Amino acid sequence: MTIEVLRDLLGWCAVINIGFLWFWALFLILGHDFVYRWHTRWITLSVERFDSLNYQGIMIFKIIILFFNVVPYLALRFFV
């Protein structure tokens, strides 16, 4: 695998993961009650706990995307 292929792969992974992140956030913003009802069928959660867990998940996913997709992509783009 060449550096160019790896760089392109990381770029597309970042785009796909950021798209998924936006989908997750928009789905929670626009359909919060639906998503909450759907999840509380199986697990008893308060609304505050549900919001907290989703916010934490979004933040952790964002950090993972940044460190494992975006930073290596930028390093390969600018320094190699």
Secondary structure, DSSP 8 states (H G I E B T S, - for coil): --HHHHHHHHHHHHHHHHHHHHHHHHHHHHSHHHHHHHHTTTS---HHHHHHHHHHHHHHHHHHHIIIIIHHHHHHHHH-
